[in-house]
């Protein structure tokens, strides 16, 4: 089973939230993603939440390409 150190990937305000709350959170809940970044993601791709970002086809495509490269 995979695990993630939430302190490394989330802003402090979100580290103690449930997974469902985190997925419904704005992308700015991710460490290193500013409110402006979130606005730009929404303008460009309609991404409003962490779940939206995870489901974005371009993110999935990039992950698949990276996995293929790592498997070589």
Buried (B, 14 or more C-beta within 10 A) or exposed (E): EEEEEBEEBBBEEBBEBEEEEBBBBBBBBBBEBEEEEBEEBBEEBEBBBBBBBEEBEEBEEEEEEEEEEEEE
